[in-house]
């Protein structure tokens, strides 16, 4: 009997829905997304008047912006299997260098900022070069850089200004042009947003694109997952790692410039201790401490969680002393979810590879 092959084949909606749900829970960012949703709903119930508003959104995004820029850069480095404990102090170092060149040496803001960028890139290169050449843990190398820069920030600033702060940066030539470019305030429906947030969102999309759609992104996952295997297949592991260290240093420069144009000053203690917050954002976003697994978008969501926690506690009228306790709970929960997500993803990849192998045997 002939069969009618012209009839359209209709898929079972339950199968499609199940596939979408399973796909969602295999996403690297699932832990961060769930955490962000839970925190949003919690504060929406506790403090709805301030929280569920355009002003609340603007406050959260502003709080998360600089953390998000650094969190995304640190996430790329962590996916590549390394850490940078000098990322926080770099924001202060580049701000101080720009301030001293602009205020004490009389430089225009843009040449001063460019000099700070070159300095940051050089420090990033040296960090990466030391790690790949000596094979020392990046934790140790960048911790040494952290202490060197921290001491230099205080010592050099005190020699130049007799204080540990550089003020009057807003008197430099082209200061307001730089501010317009980096941290200009603009209104949306009565709430204040900043161009720095636009920078953060754009850089997050670029980083996500690099990770998921480019050869360099594949190299980052490869050197973080199995460096020796990556070298064996021709991945330039050393260059990739150096480039990632330069990326975190450059991100530190960008955040440093944003802080300078907003605060109109630079202080030697700027950024100290923030490096751990950047790592927390990346880990909440799905990055593993062992490398080879993570997401730029997840790191951005991790920064949003940090912003929501800080702003939400204020809106709710809670004691801010509990902020880091709250953040620690979120970190632990995210790590557990991320580990489970990784195991599910690896199990499904193994099952798919096994199925393909059996199918090839049957066909061949």
N, C-alpha and C positions, 0 to 999 in steps of 0.2 A: 504494500500500500504506500502510495506517495505521501509525503509529508509536506505541509505548507510551510515553506521557509520564508514567506513574505511577511509573516506576522511579527510585529515588533516584540522584542524580548523585554519584559518589564522586570526590573530588579526589585528585590524585597527591601522595603524601606527599613525594616528592622536590622537587616544586614548592614545597610549603609550607615544607619545611625550607630550601630555597634562599632563599625570601623572608625567613625569619627570620634566616638568617645574613647576608644582604645588609643587612637592616634593622639588625642589630646593628652592623655595620661602618660604617653611616651615622650612628650615634649620636655626639653631640658628646663624650660621656664615654668613648668607646672607648679612646683613648690612655691615659687615667688608669686605667681599669679593667684594661687589659692590664698596665700598669706595676705596679699594686698586686698583681696576681696573681703576676707574676714575682718581685717582692721578697718576697712572702709565702713562696712555695715555696723561694726561695733561702735565707732565714733558717731556714725549717723544716728544711732539710737540714743547715745549718751548726750551729744551736743548738736542736735539737728539744725538749730538756728544759724550757727556760724559755719558748720561743717558742710552742709548741703547747699552750697552757694558758689557763685563764680569767684567770690573773694577767697573762700576756703581753698578752692582749686589753685588760685594764684599763689597763695601762701605756701601750699604744699610743694608746688613746682619750683618756687624760688628757693625753698629750703633744700630741695633735692638736686638743684642744678649742678653746682660745683662738685658735689659728691658723685653725681651721675657721670660727669665727664671723666673724673678720675676712676670711678668704678668700672667704666667700660674699658678704659686703657689697661687697668690692672687685670680685668677679666681676660683680655687677649694674652697678657703675659702669663697668667695662671694656666690658661689652656695650653700654652706652650711649655708648661712645666716649671716655671720659675716664679720668684717673688721679688718685689722691690720695696724694701723698707725705707728707702730714701724718698719715696714719692711725695710724702706729706711735707717734709722739710723743703723740698724743691720749690713748692709754691711760695714759701717765704723767702728763699734765697733769690729767686728770680725777681720777686717784688722789690726786695732790698736793692738789688743790683740796678734795676730800672730806676728806682727812686734816687739813688746816689748819683747816677749818671745824669738824670734830669735836673735834680736840685743842686747838687754840689758842682758838677762839671758843666751845667748849663746846656745839656744836650736837648734837642727836640725829642718828644716822646717816642716817635716812631723809630729813629735810630737807636734810642736807649732800649726799646722793646726788642728790636732785632738783635742787639748785642746780647741781651739776656736769653734770647732764643738760641743763639749759637752756643752760649755757655751751657744751657740745659742739654742741648743735643750732644755736646762734647761729654758731659758727665754721664749721660745715658750710654754713649758709645763706650766709655771707659768701664762702666759697670758691666756691660755685656761682654766686652773683650776680656775682662778679668775672669768672668765666669767661664767662658768657653775655653780660655787658654790654660787656666790653672785647674779647672774642674772642681773648684771649691763650691760649696753650696751658695746659691745666690742669697740665701738668708744672711750668711756671714759677710759676704762682699758688700751688700747694700746696707747692712747694719753699720759697717765701718764707714761707708759713705755718709750715712745719716749723722754719725757723731762728728765727722769732719766738717760737714756743712753746718751742723748746729753750732759747733764751736766757732767757726768762721763767721757765721751770721752775727753772733754777739760780739766777738772780738773786733772784727773789721768795722762794724757799725759804730761801736763805741769809740774807736780810734778816729773815725771820720766825723762823727756828730757829737761825741761825748755823751751819747745816750744810746738806747737800743731801739730807737724808732727814727724813721725818716718821715718828716712832715713837709707840707707845702708842695706836694707833687702836683696839685691842681694849678700851680702857677707856671708849670712848664709849658713850652710852646706845643700846640696841638693836643693838649690834654683832653679837651672836650671833644675833639674829633675822634680820638681814641676811645673815649667813653661812649660816644654815639655808636661806634662800631661794635664795641664789646659788651656794654652793659647799659644800653639806653632803655629808659622806662617808657612804656606806652600803655594806653588804656584800652581795655576790651570789656564792654558792658559794665563800665564803672569799676572794674578791678585793674590793678597794676600788674603788668607782666614786663619781662626784660628780654632784651635781645640775647642775653647769655643763655636763656632757656631755649631759644631757637637754635643756638650753637649746639647745645647738648643734644637736642632731638635729632638734628642733622647728622652729628657725629655718630650717634647711636645707629642710625640707619646705614651710614657708610660702613661702620664696623661690622654690622650684621651682614651686609652685602658681601664684604670681603671674606668673612668666615664661611658663608654658605655658597658663594657663587664664583670664587676665584681660586686659582692654583695656590696663591700664597696662603689663603685660608686653609686649604687642605694641608699645606706644609705645617701650619701652626698646630693643627690637631695631630699630625704625624709626629712632630718632634716632642710634643707633650705626652703622647701615648706610649711611644716606643722609640726613643732617640736612635738607638743602634739600627733598628729595622729601617728607620727613615733614611739614615745615612747609606744603608746598603742599597736602597732603591734610588739613590741620587739626589735626595733632598738636601739642599745646602743648610744644614742644621745650624751651624755657627752663625751664618749671616742672618738667618731667621731670628735667632735669639737676640743678637745684637740689635736688629731692627725693632724688636719688641721692647727692649730696654730703652731705646731712643724714643719710642712712642710714649711710654709712661713719663719720661722726663719732659717731653714736649707737651703732654697734657698738663703736667705740673706747671710748666711755663704759662700755658693758656689760663689756667685757674689763677695763677699768681697775678697775671695782668688784669683779670676781672676783679680780683680783690683790690688791687691798687686803684683802679679807676672808680670803684664804688666807695672805698674808704678814704681816698685821697691821701693815703699814707701807707707805710709799710713798717711792720714790727718784726723783731728778730724771732719771736716765738710763734709766728704764723705757721700753721700747718703741722706743728709738732703733735704727734699722737693721732693725726688723722689717717695715717697710713693703715692703721688697723681697721678704721671705719671703711676705707676703700675695699679692703679684703673682705670685710663682712658683707658689703653690698654685692661683691662678686660671688661669694659663697651662697648667700641667700638666693642669688639669681641662677644658681645651678652649677657653678664651677666647683670642681673637686680639687682638694689640696694636692692630689697626686698628678694632676695635669691630664690633658687629652680629652677633656669633657667640660662643656660650659656654653655660655651664650651671652652675646653682647646685650641683647634685648632683656635677658634675665637680669643682668647686672643693673640695667637702667630701672627695672622694676624694683630691684633691691634698694636702689637709692630712693625711689618713691616711697617704699615702705618706711625707710628711715625718716623721710620728710613727713609722712603721715603720722608716725609715732610721735615725733617731736612737736608738731603743730597740734595734733589731737590731744595730747596730754595738757597742753596749755588751754585749749578750748574747753576741755572737760573740767578744768580747775583742779587737776591733780597736782600732787607734789612732784616737781620735776626731778627730784632725787631718784625716782623710780624709773627714769627713762632707760638707763642702761640695763636694768633688770628686765624690763620689757623687751629691749632689743636682744638680750641674750636668749630669752625664751624663743623669740622668733628665729634666731640663728640656729638653735638646736633643732627646732621643728623643721626648718628648711633643709638642714643637713640630712635628717632622717628621710624626708621626702625625696631629696635629690638622690640619695643612695638607692632607694627603692626604684626610682625612675631609671637610673642607670642599669640596675640589674634587669629590669623588665626589657629595656631596649636591647641589651646585650643578648638576653635569652631569645628575643624575637628575631634578632639578626642571625643568631646561630641556627634557629629553626628554619629561617628562610634559606640560609646557605645550604643546609642539609637537604632541604626540599629540592633546591636547584640541582644539587649534585645527583640526587636520585633520579631526577627527571632527565638529566644528561645521560645517565647510564642507560635508562630505558630507551632513549631516543638514539643512543649511539651504539 
